[in-house]
C-alpha cells in the first residue's frame, strides 16, 4: 500500500492482537474509539492456559547472567525445561547469538528498573479488578542439594531489587502444605507475588471497555504509516486509525516487517496441564525451582506449566513425552496421583510466548513510524506485565510522562 486509500473503517486506535496484552490495552483506552484485530479466538498464545502467576519478583530480564550456562546444562541433561525444536527456523540461530550476548550485568541493570515498574503497576491494578486471587503469597520451592544456598541467594537478590522475600521454616512449610514431599529442602516466600486464573483475567479485561470493537479471524496483510494516520489492510478491507499498537505476541515481527522493522522476537513453546479435583490440597501458588515448573491452585483444579522450547510461531504440537516429563518432575516435589491412563484427563495444552533477544518486552513507538507502537516480547510473564504495559502504552498515546526506566524498553534499544 503506497498511497492513501479510502478506508472502510475509521478508529482512533487499532490494536493488532487480542491476547492478554491486546485486551489490556483496549481496556484502558476509554477516551477513544478502539478496534482490536485478532487472528482468532486466542489460538496460539499463552493468555488463557498459563500458570496464572503475577510475579513482581521477576523484574530481572530473562537474558541475565548465568542463563547461558543454565540453558546448556538443561540441553545436556535433556530434562525438558529448555529445548530447541526441530521446527526452529534458521533465524532462530541469529536470535540465540543475540540472546547469549545480552546475558550480562549491563543488560540486567539497564532493563530491570523498567520491568519492575511494569510489574508493580500490573500487580496493583490486577488486585483492583475484583477477580479472585490467591489469598496466599507465592512460594519458591527448592529440592536440590544446594537448596539452602540457592534459597538464600534468592532472598538476597530480592532484597537488592527492593522486594520482600523471606525463608519459610521447612517444617512449617511441610505442615501447612501436606502435598509437598520430604524432598523439599528450602522454601522462599515472595511477598509481592500471587496467583490468578489467567482466563478470568483475559475475559475481565476484554469486557472492560464495552465501546471497543473486536474483529476476530482476520490477518493483517499490509500496514502503511502516514503523518496523520495509519492504514491497515485486512483482506479486501482497509482500516484507518490515528495510531496502531502491535501486540501480536510471537507474530509481532511478521507485522512490524510490513513497515520495515525487524524485531528480534522468537516463539518459545510452553506446556500446561490442569489436574481436576485438587480442592484444599494446596493453597500457595508455587515455583518448583529445580523442576522448572510453575504451579497454581485454581478453585478445585491445579494448573501446572513448564518448558521453554524455541520453535516456530505456529507450532502447537503436543508431545506426550513432554507432558509426562512435566508431571513426573512435579511428583518429585508434590504428592500427586500416578500419571493417568488417559492423558486427556489432564487437559494438555500448549502455546507460544514471544521472547525478545534481551529478555525484556519492546514497548513504545517505532522511530520510522511514530504513530505505530509495539507492545510485545514479554516472554513467560505477559500475564504479569499486561496491565503495566497497557498503562505505559496509554501514556504514550496521551503524551503523558514516560520515565527513563520505561524509555529503556523502547523497540529501538
KEDOVO-128513 format. One record per residue: x, y, z of N, C-alpha, C in turn. Coordinates in steps of 0.02 Angstrom, whole numbers, padded with zeros to 5 digits, always signed. Layout:
XYZXYZXYZ...
***
This chain:
+00043-00059+00000+00000+00000+00000+00045+00061+00000+00050+00098-00054+00098+00152-00061+00065+00221-00061-00001+00224-00066-00036+00288-00066-00096+00283-00021-00122+00341-00001-00181+00340+00042-00240+00310+00006-00271+00261+00038-00330+00231+00010-00390+00252+00052-00448+00252+00022-00509+00269+00058-00525+00212+00106-00523+00225+00172-00533+00170+00220-00605+00148+00224-00614+00085+00241-00682+00059+00252-00705+00073+00323-00657+00076+00371-00674+00087+00441-00622+00135+00471-00645+00180+00514-00600+00227+00548-00603+00215+00624-00546+00226+00657-00543+00222+00730-00487+00268+00754-00489+00284+00818-00433+00322+00846-00371+00277+00852-00383+00216+00877-00327+00170+00887-00347+00100+00865-00303+00067+00828-00310-00003+00810-00258-00042+00849-00281-00095+00883-00236-00141+00918-00233-00206+00879-00174-00226+00859-00165-00288+00822-00146-00342+00872-00193-00388+00885-00181-00441+00933-00231-00439+00990-00265-00495+01002-00316-00498+01053-00298-00543+01111-00233-00553+01123-00212-00590+01182-00214-00546+01244-00182-00566+01297-00187-00530+01360-00160-00458+01354-00107-00448+01315-00080-00380+01307-00129-00337+01267-00155-00363+01213-00202-00325+01171-00265-00305+01207-00295-00352+01244-00358-00336+01279-00345-00288+01337-00286-00292+01369-00270-00246+01423-00264-00175+01395-00233-00168+01337-00227-00101+01306-00295-00074+01288-00337-00115+01256-00404-00092+01238-00444-00073+01300-00433-00108+01355-00472-00096+01416-00460-00027+01445-00399+00001+01437-00384+00065+01468-00395+00125+01423-00412+00113+01359-00421+00168+01312-00494+00188+01306-00523+00207+01362-00594+00226+01363-00606+00293+01329-00553+00333+01320-00561+00401+01294-00557+00404+01218-00557+00347+01184-00551+00347+01111-00584+00285+01082-00599+00289+01018-00627+00230+00984-00571+00181+00970-00584+00117+00986-00533+00064+00980-00560+00006+00941-00519-00020+00895-00534-00081+00859-00477-00130+00872-00494-00190+00893-00445-00243+00905-00451-00295+00849-00397-00305+00813-00395-00355+00759-00358-00416+00784-00392-00474+00781-00362-00534+00809-00368-00591+00759-00319-00636+00761-00318-00691+00713-00367-00747+00730-00398-00743+00788-00446-00795+00805-00462-00792+00879-00507-00833+00902-00519-00839+00974-00456-00870+01001-00417-00832+01041-00346-00847+01052-00326-00920+01041-00287-00929+00989-00271-00997+00967-00202-01020+00988-00154-00976+00984-00085-00998+00991-00049-00969+01052-00066-00908+01071-00030-00876+01126-00044-00910+01192-00014-00881+01244-00019-00914+01310-00064-00875+01358-00110-00835+01332-00150-00792+01376-00200-00831+01418-00223-00889+01394-00280-00921+01425-00263-00978+01473-00209-01014+01462-00197-01075+01500-00128-01079+01530-00100-01021+01547-00035-01023+01581-00045-01034+01656+00009-01029+01694+00005-01045+01765-00031-00993+01806-00042-00933+01778-00080-00883+01814-00042-00849+01870+00024-00843+01864+00063-00810+01915+00070-00735+01900+00061-00694+01951+00078-00623+01947+00143-00616+01987+00198-00607+01951+00264-00614+01982+00304-00549+01979+00293-00505+02027+00333-00444+02032+00406-00462+02042+00419-00520+02070+00487-00543+02083+00528-00553+02020+00495-00559+01963+00531-00574+01901+00551-00511+01864+00580-00463+01900+00598-00399+01870+00665-00401+01833+00703-00453+01842+00766-00460+01806+00751-00488+01736+00779-00458+01683+00765-00484+01616+00786-00557+01608+00751-00592+01566+00766-00663+01555+00837-00674+01532+00863-00628+01492+00933-00632+01471+00976-00603+01527+00990-00644+01575+01026-00623+01635+01090-00664+01642+01138-00641+01682+01199-00681+01694+01181-00751+01718+01214-00801+01690+01202-00869+01710+01152-00907+01668+01114-00872+01626+01063-00905+01586+01092-00949+01531+01149-00929+01503+01180-00971+01451+01202-01038+01481+01235-01034+01538+01257-01096+01572+01197-01139+01591+01144-01108+01616+01085-01145+01635+01053-01180+01575+01049-01143+01519+01020-01172+01458+01060-01230+01431+01126-01223+01430+01169-01277+01406+01164-01338+01451+01160-01326+01516+01153-01381+01564+01088-01418+01552+01034-01381+01540+00969-01412+01528+00970-01453+01463+01002-01425+01411+01006-01462+01348+01045-01527+01357+01101-01523+01394+01142-01582+01403+01105-01635+01445+01066-01613+01494+01031-01660+01537+00967-01686+01505+00945-01653+01451+00882-01671+01418+00825-01674+01469+00824-01624+01514+00773-01625+01567+00706-01596+01545+00704-01570+01484+00640-01547+01458+00622-01475+01475+00661-01442+01518+00644-01373+01536+00662-01323+01481+00717-01336+01446+00737-01293+01390+00754-01338+01331+00732-01317+01272+00744-01359+01213+00743-01317+01149+00774-01344+01097+00772-01315+01030+00731-01362+00987+00675-01339+00961+00632-01381+00921+00663-01394+00852+00652-01453+00822+00672-01465+00753+00638-01416+00705+00583-01385+00728+00546-01338+00687+00574-01267+00692+00626-01257+00733+00655-01191+00741+00680-01164+00675+00658-01105+00654+00683-01077+00590+00756-01057+00595+00788-01050+00537+00859-01031+00537+00871-00964+00572+00821-00920+00570+00828-00856+00604+00836-00864+00679+00816-00923+00704+00824-00937+00775+00896-00939+00797+00941-00958+00752+01012-00961+00769+01039-00890+00780+01017-00843+00738+01037-00773+00747+01010-00746+00813+00948-00764+00829+00917-00743+00892+00958-00769+00951+00978-00833+00948+01017-00863+01002+01083-00826+01013+01115-00806+00958+01177-00769+00963+01167-00702+00999+01113-00667+00981+01098-00603+01013+01081-00614+01087+01043-00666+01101+01024-00680+01170+01085-00693+01213+01131-00735+01188+01190-00752+01227+01232-00689+01241+01235-00644+01193+01275-00583+01202+01244-00536+01254+01179-00545+01268+01144-00500+01314+01141-00527+01386+01165-00587+01397+01161-00617+01464+01218-00590+01507+01213-00527+01525+01265-00495+01564+01236-00444+01613+01277-00419+01658+01255-00372+01709+01233-00306+01680+01265-00284+01626+01247-00220+01595+01175-00222+01570+01157-00276+01536+01089-00283+01511+01038-00284+01568+01054-00322+01621+01009-00327+01678+00999-00260+01712+01054-00223+01721+01049-00158+01755+01008-00108+01714+01014-00111+01648+00978-00064+01605+00903-00076+01603+00883-00140+01607+00813-00157+01595+00773-00172+01659+00806-00190+01713+00770-00208+01774+00724-00153+01801+00746-00090+01804+00700-00039+01831+00635-00032+01791+00639-00036+01725+00578-00031+01685+00533-00091+01695+00562-00150+01699+00523-00211+01711+00489-00208+01779+00525-00185+01829+00497-00181+01897+00438-00133+01897+00444-00078+01862+00388-00030+01858+00326-00061+01828+00335-00096+01772+00278-00130+01739+00246-00180+01786+00286-00219+01820+00261-00273+01862+00224-00245+01923+00250-00193+01953+00218-00164+02012+00151-00132+01993+00149-00096+01938+00086-00067+01915+00035-00122+01900+00058-00174+01866+00013-00229+01848-00017-00262+01909+00025-00279+01958+00002-00313+02017-00050-00271+02054-00037-00207+02061-00084-00163+02096-00150-00159+02059-00148-00153+01993-00210-00146+01955-00249-00211+01949-00214-00268+01946-00250-00331+01945-00290-00339+02009-00262-00320+02065-00297-00326+02129-00360-00282+02131-00361-00228+02092-00418-00183+02092-00475-00206+02046-00462-00258+02007-00512-00281+01959-00570-00319+01991-00556-00347+02049-00609-00385+02083-00612-00458+02064-00565-00483+02024-00564-00554+02008-00530-00592+02064-00546-00656+02074-00516-00694+02129-00440-00699+02121-00405-00690+02176-00333-00701+02179-00319-00748+02238-00261-00779+02237-00245-00824+02293-00234-00782+02355-00261-00804+02412-00252-00766+02474-00182-00772+02502-00143-00818+02474-00075-00830+02498-00025-00805+02446+00035-00790+02469+00089-00768+02425+00123-00829+02393+00159-00815+02340+00192-00869+02302+00253-00895+02340+00260-00961+02338+00319-00993+02367+00364-01018+02311+00429-01009+02321+00478-01041+02278+00508-01100+02315+00504-01159+02284+00521-01222+02317+00588-01248+02289+00633-01268+02334+00699-01293+02314+00707-01365+02340+00735-01408+02297+00743-01478+02315+00813-01506+02305+00858-01468+02274+00924-01495+02259+00968-01494+02321+01027-01522+02316+01073-01523+02373+01102-01453+02387+01092-01407+02341+01114-01338+02352+01056-01293+02373+01002-01323+02396+00940-01285+02409+00950-01226+02455+00984-01237+02511+00991-01183+02560+01028-01123+02530+01083-01137+02494+01120-01083+02463+01078-01047+02410+01043-01087+02369+01002-01057+02316+00946-01014+02345+00915-01038+02399+00861-01001+02430+00887-00935+02460+00945-00938+02494+00973-00877+02523+00992-00827+02468+01019-00852+02413+01036-00807+02357+00973-00774+02330+00918-00811+02326+00857-00782+02301+00831-00727+02347+00834-00739+02412+00812-00688+02460+00856-00625+02454+00921-00635+02449+00968-00579+02443+00955-00540+02378+00941-00577+02324+00927-00544+02260+00864-00502+02265+00812-00529+02296+00750-00491+02304+00762-00428+02345+00801-00434+02397+00816-00375+02439+00854-00322+02400+00899-00344+02357+00936-00296+02316+00891-00259+02268+00841-00294+02241+00793-00263+02195+00744-00218+02234+00738-00230+02299+00692-00191+02340+00624-00224+02351+00623-00291+02345+00560-00328+02351+00563-00374+02413+00505-00383+02446+00504-00425+02506+00509-00499+02489+00550-00534+02526+00557-00607+02520+00589-00633+02584+00568-00692+02605+00598-00721+02665+00593-00796+02664+00638-00828+02701+00638-00901+02707+00580-00924+02751+00548-00978+02730+00496-01010+02770+00527-01072+02804+00514-01080+02868+00539-01139+02902+00514-01202+02867+00561-01248+02853+00544-01308+02814+00488-01348+02847+00492-01359+02912+00442-01400+02946+00373-01366+02942+00372-01300+02951+00309-01264+02947+00280-01268+02877+00325-01264+02827+00302-01268+02758+00271-01336+02743+00303-01389+02765+00276-01456+02753+00211-01468+02791+00205-01437+02849+00143-01445+02888+00085-01407+02855+00099-01348+02830+00045-01307+02801+00027-01328+02731+00073-01362+02697+00059-01386+02629+00074-01461+02626+00027-01503+02650+00039-01575+02653+00054-01607+02585+00038-01573+02532+00051-01601+02465+00126-01602+02449+00165-01563+02485+00237-01562+02473+00269-01625+02501+00320-01649+02466+00355-01710+02488+00416-01692+02530+00446-01743+02559+00505-01733+02601+00566-01712+02560+00561-01714+02493+00615-01692+02450+00627-01616+02455+00576-01581+02479+00582-01508+02486+00633-01491+02540+00682-01451+02522+00735-01434+02568+00733-01361+02591+00706-01317+02550+00703-01246+02567+00645-01213+02532+00616-01162+02565+00558-01127+02537+00568-01052+02548+00557-01014+02495+00560-00941+02498+00490-00913+02482+00466-00869+02523+00403-00835+02507+00418-00768+02474+00390-00758+02414+00399-00697+02376+00339-00652+02390+00351-00600+02430+00298-00564+02462+00252-00521+02419+00270-00510+02355+00227-00470+02311+00192-00514+02259+00206-00578+02257+00181-00622+02205+00118-00660+02227+00072-00671+02180+00011-00708+02195-00014-00742+02133-00068-00780+02139-00095-00817+02083-00165-00795+02064-00182-00804+02000-00249-00789+01974-00267-00843+01923-00328-00842+01899-00348-00882+01841-00337-00838+01779-00290-00855+01735-00274-00811+01679-00333-00801+01631-00375-00852+01623-00433-00844+01579-00482-00794+01608-00490-00795+01674-00534-00746+01706-00507-00675+01697-00441-00666+01701-00411-00601+01690-00422-00578+01618-00410-00623+01571-00419-00606+01500-00491-00585+01486-00538-00624+01511-00609-00609+01499-00630-00543+01531-00606-00531+01592-00622-00469+01626-00597-00408+01588-00535-00412+01564-00506-00356+01526-00541-00348+01458-00558-00404+01427-00590-00399+01362-00658-00365+01368-00692-00374+01424-00758-00345+01433-00757-00277+01467-00697-00253+01485-00692-00192+01524-00710-00129+01484-00698-00130+01420-00714-00072+01377-00769-00093+01328-00830-00079+01346-00887-00101+01305-00890-00065+01238-00853-00010+01231-00854+00027+01168-00802+00001+01118-00756-00042+01142-00706-00069+01096-00738-00119+01048-00714-00119+00987-00739-00166+00936-00687-00220+00924-00709-00283+00929-00664-00339+00917-00681-00372+00851-00630-00380+00808-00638-00414+00744-00594-00475+00745-00624-00534+00746-00587-00597+00752-00577-00631+00684-00531-00679+00684-00517-00720+00625-00495-00678+00565-00452-00629+00578-00425-00587+00524-00349-00585+00530-00316-00573+00475-00243-00568+00473-00225-00502+00440-00180-00465+00470-00157-00402+00442-00110-00416+00383-00129-00392+00324-00090-00403+00264-00044-00345+00247-00065-00284+00266-00025-00225+00248-00032-00173+00302+00019-00131+00306+00021-00078+00356+00059-00020+00325+00026+00037+00320+00058+00096+00291+00049+00156+00337+00104+00184+00360+00101+00239+00408+00113+00305+00372+00066+00352+00381+00072+00419+00355+00075+00468+00413+00084+00531+00399+00093+00580+00452+00032+00583+00498-00027+00580+00469-00087+00591+00508-00128+00529+00523-00110+00473+00493-00148+00412+00505-00109+00351+00482-00134+00292+00501-00105+00229+00480-00160+00188+00447-00144+00159+00389-00192+00116+00354-00172+00043+00364-00221+00004+00384-00211-00067+00399-00254-00107+00351-00221-00148+00310-00257-00190+00262-00270-00259+00289-00333-00280+00287-00354-00347+00308-00396-00376+00252-00365-00418+00210-00401-00443+00152-00421-00385+00106-00485-00382+00091-00510-00328+00048-00534-00268+00088-00522-00269+00154-00545-00215+00197-00487-00172+00220-00497-00107+00222-00446-00060+00246-00472-00024+00308-00432-00027+00362-00447+00009+00423-00400+00069+00427-00425+00123+00455-00385+00184+00464-00386+00204+00537-00329+00226+00563-00325+00249+00632-00271+00301+00639-00279+00342+00691-00225+00390+00706-00164+00354+00732-00174+00299+00769-00119+00261+00796-00135+00186+00792-00082+00146+00786-00088+00073+00786-00041+00046+00839-00065-00002+00878-00023-00035+00928-00018-00109+00908+00043-00132+00897+00055-00201+00877+00070-00242+00940+00021-00284+00958+00027-00327+01017+00011-00398+00996+00047-00421+00945+00031-00485+00913+00072-00543+00939+00100-00537+00998+00138-00592+01027+00194-00616+00982+00200-00681+00974+00255-00710+00935+00251-00692+00861+00194-00665+00839+00184-00645+00769+00200-00572+00758+00222-00537+00810+00237-00466+00804+00288-00450+00750+00344-00488+00744+00392-00472+00691+00362-00475+00621+00314-00521+00611+00281-00525+00545+00245-00460+00529+00215-00430+00580+00177-00367+00569+00224-00308+00564+00275-00304+00606+00320-00246+00603+00360-00245+00538+00372-00303+00509+00408-00304+00445+00370-00268+00390+00304-00262+00399+00263-00226+00350+00281-00152+00347+00312-00126+00400+00336-00057+00400+00412-00055+00404+00445-00109+00384+00517-00111+00378+00556-00118+00442+00524-00144+00496+00559-00152+00560+00562-00226+00577+00622-00251+00590+00632-00321+00607+00650-00327+00681+00603-00349+00721+00615-00356+00792+00640-00426+00809+00691-00431+00853+00717-00497+00873+00672-00531+00925+00615-00556+00901+00569-00593+00944+00561-00663+00916+00564-00712+00960+00557-00782+00938+00502-00815+00980+00474-00869+00953+00422-00905+00988+00453-00958+01034+00430-00960+01096+00453-01011+01144+00391-01048+01169+00386-01111+01149+00327-01150+01166+00329-01173+01239+00271-01168+01271+00263-01194+01338+00205-01243+01342+00206-01286+01391+00153-01335+01401+00117-01320+01467+00053-01338+01469+00019-01337+01534-00028-01396+01538-00042-01417+01600-00093-01467+01613-00135-01442+01671-00195-01468+01677-00240-01448+01731-00266-01511+01765-00249-01519+01829-00269-01578+01867-00333-01563+01904-00385-01601+01891-00451-01589+01922-00454-01618+01993-00504-01596+02030-00520-01623+02097-00462-01619+02145-00431-01559+02148-00375-01549+02194-00391-01498+02248-00455-01484+02259-00475-01434+02308-00446-01449+02377-00422-01396+02409-00396-01398+02478-00331-01437+02484-00303-01461+02429-00240-01497+02433-00179-01451+02429-00189-01391+02406-00134-01343+02401-00163-01273+02405-00130-01229+02441-00155-01161+02448-00110-01109+02417-00045-01122+02413+00001-01073+02386+00015-01084+02311+00016-01031+02272+00047-01038+02206+00121-01051+02216+00152-01090+02172+00221-01110+02183+00262-01109+02119+00325-01097+02128+00375-01109+02075+00420-01164+02101+00421-01220+02067+00465-01276+02085+00532-01261+02050+00577-01229+02086+00636-01200+02056+00680-01252+02020+00693-01308+02052+00737-01358+02023+00703-01400+01971+00637-01402+01973+00600-01440+01922+00576-01395+01865+00591-01330+01870+00573-01280+01819+00499-01285+01801+00457-01285+01852+00385-01294+01841+00346-01244+01884+00295-01214+01855+00252-01167+01891+00187-01202+01908+00161-01191+01969+00101-01224+01994+00054-01172+02024-00010-01178+02011-00057-01130+02038-00124-01163+02053-00150-01157+02115-00217-01183+02130-00270-01137+02100-00319-01165+02065-00373-01127+02035-00439-01161+02054-00466-01142+02111-00527-01174+02134-00513-01247+02150-00550-01291+02117-00541-01363+02129-00488-01393+02083-00455-01351+02045-00405-01376+01997-00336-01352+02015-00287-01389+01988-00217-01370+01997-00186-01362+01928-00164-01302+01912-00133-01288+01847-00058-01296+01853-00027-01326+01804+00045-01338+01804+00072-01319+01735+00126-01281+01734+00154-01258+01671+00229-01263+01671+00258-01280+01613+00331-01288+01609+00353-01286+01536+00416-01289+01527+00451-01296+01463+00460-01229+01427+00518-01224+01395+00537-01165+01356+00571-01192+01294+00531-01202+01242+00555-01235+01181+00553-01185+01123+00611-01164+01100+00614-01117+01044+00590-01152+00980+00544-01120+00946+00511-01153+00890+00482-01101+00842+00440-01123+00796+00403-01078+00752+00341-01052+00787+00316-00995+00764+00260-00964+00798+00195-01005+00793+00189-01047+00742+00127-01085+00734+00132-01157+00758+00183-01172+00799+00193-01240+00823+00151-01252+00885+00099-01292+00877+00057-01309+00935+00055-01385+00946+00103-01420+00919+00105-01492+00929+00116-01509+01003+00083-01562+01025+00088-01584+01095+00121-01653+01096+00178-01657+01129+00214-01721+01135+00196-01753+01202+00170-01812+01200+00152-01848+01261+00211-01853+01309+00270-01863+01281+00331-01869+01321+00342-01807+01364+00329-01748+01335+00340-01686+01372+00290-01677+01429+00228-01696+01416+00178-01693+01469+00197-01740+01526+00218-01799+01508+00238-01849+01559+00298-01824+01598+00347-01794+01564+00407-01768+01598+00388-01715+01649+00345-01669+01628+00325-01615+01673+00290-01643+01735+00246-01690+01724+00207-01719+01779+00253-01756+01828+00298-01796+01801+00342-01835+01845+00392-01791+01882+00415-01737+01851+00459-01691+01887+00422-01660+01946+00359-01641+01935+00320-01612+01989+00308-01663+02045+00301-01727+02027+00290-01778+02078+00350-01787+02124+00407-01764+02102+00466-01765+02145+00456-01719+02205+00418-01667+02195+00408-01615+02246+00339-01617+02278+00290-01644+02241+00221-01643+02265+00190-01713+02263+00147-01727+02311+00112-01791+02313+00053-01789+02264+00067-01811+02204+00015-01813+02152-00002-01885+02137-00061-01898+02110-00078-01967+02089-00031-01992+02035-00032-02056+02023+00006-02084+01966-00017-02050+01902+00028-02047+01853+00010-02018+01788-00051-02055+01761-00104-02019+01742-00167-02052+01724-00160-02095+01661-00203-02145+01656-00203-02189+01597-00220-02150+01535-00263-02100+01541-00281-02057+01485-00252-01988+01495-00206-01968+01453-00176-01902+01459-00228-01847+01451-00281-01861+01414-00332-01810+01401-00365-01785+01465-00363-01826+01518-00393-01805+01581-00355-01746+01612-00295-01734+01588-00254-01678+01613-00264-01615+01571-00307-01618+01521-00319-01560+01477-00253-01531+01451-00211-01571+01419-00146-01546+01396-00155-01489+01347-00111-01440+01352-00117-01379+01312-00048-01352+01297-00041-01318+01242+00022-01285+01228+00010-01219+01192+00056-01173+01201+00052-01108+01168+00122-01079+01163+00128-01026+01124+00195-00996+01114+00198-00927+01146+00256-00914+01175+00269-00849+01207+00315-00808+01162+00305-00743+01159+00351-00700+01120+00411-00680+01163+00470-00700+01143+00529-00687+01185+00578-00643+01146+00597-00588+01176+00645-00542+01145+00716-00567+01158+00762-00543+01118+00831-00568+01123+00867-00543+01186+00843-00488+01216+00875-00465+01277+00832-00477+01339+00776-00514+01330+00737-00537+01387+00689-00487+01416+00674-00432+01382+00625-00383+01405+00579-00364+01348+00518-00343+01362+00472-00326+01308+00491-00262+01272+00469-00257+01210+00476-00196+01171+00411-00157+01178+00416-00097+01207+00356-00057+01218+00371+00015+01199+00333+00040+01150+00342+00109+01130+00335+00118+01055+00342+00180+01030+00334+00194+00959+00394+00173+00918+00382+00159+00854+00436+00145+00807+00465+00211+00783+00531+00215+00780+00563+00277+00759+00544+00297+00688+00537+00247+00644+00521+00260+00574+00447+00274+00563+00406+00258+00612+00334+00269+00607+00307+00283+00677+00313+00344+00702+00296+00360+00772+00223+00347+00791+00179+00343+00742+00109+00327+00758+00095+00253+00756+00147+00212+00750+00142+00140+00758+00183+00121+00820+00149+00091+00869+00182+00072+00931+00184-00004+00937+00232-00029+00976+00240-00101+00988+00230-00116+01062+00198-00171+01076+00192-00196+01145+00197-00272+01142+00258-00297+01142+00268-00369+01132+00336-00390+01157+00346-00456+01162+00410-00482+01184+00413-00494+01259+00355-00508+01291+00352-00514+01363+00374-00582+01389+00390-00629+01345+00415-00693+01367+00364-00731+01408+00387-00759+01464+00344-00802+01505+00301-00763+01555+00307-00696+01556+00270-00658+01607+00225-00604+01576+00196-00620+01518+00150-00572+01487+00089-00558+01531+00062-00611+01562+00005-00601+01607+00024-00555+01664+00084-00563+01691+00106-00521+01746+00116-00448+01726+00134-00436+01663+00151-00369+01641+00096-00334+01602+00040-00369+01590-00010-00343+01543-00036-00274+01562-00057-00265+01623-00088-00202+01641-00037-00145+01647+00024-00161+01668+00077-00111+01668+00094-00089+01598+00095-00138+01552+00107-00122+01481+00052-00078+01454-00010-00094+01469-00067-00054+01446-00063+00018+01472-00044+00025+01536-00037+00091+01565+00017+00131+01529+00073+00099+01513+00128+00133+01479+00107+00153+01408+00075+00108+01372+00052+00124+01304+00002+00182+01305-00044+00182+01353-00093+00236+01359-00059+00302+01371-00006+00304+01411+00030+00367+01423+00067+00390+01361+00094+00343+01322+00124+00362+01258+00071+00394+01213+00013+00364+01207-00039+00389+01162-00066+00457+01185-00066+00470+01250-00093+00533+01276-00040+00586+01285+00022+00569+01269+00075+00618+01276+00094+00633+01347+00085+00584+01392+00100+00594+01463+00172+00573+01478+00193+00584+01539+00262+00573+01558+00281+00499+01554+00339+00486+01526+00369+00419+01524+00436+00424+01561+00447+00381+01609+00509+00384+01648+00568+00358+01607+00628+00374+01631+00688+00349+01598+00690+00273+01599+00668+00243+01654+00668+00169+01658+00621+00140+01606+00564+00172+01595+00516+00147+01545+00540+00160+01475+00574+00216+01464+00602+00231+01397+00654+00179+01377+00685+00147+01425+00735+00096+01410+00705+00035+01375+00638+00028+01377+00604-00027+01345+00586-00013+01272+00609+00042+01246+00595+00061+01177+00611+00005+01127+00572-00002+01073+00588-00053+01022+00655-00042+00989+00685+00017+00997+00749+00032+00962+00808+00036+01009+00804+00000+01064+00860-00001+01112+00919-00040+01084
***
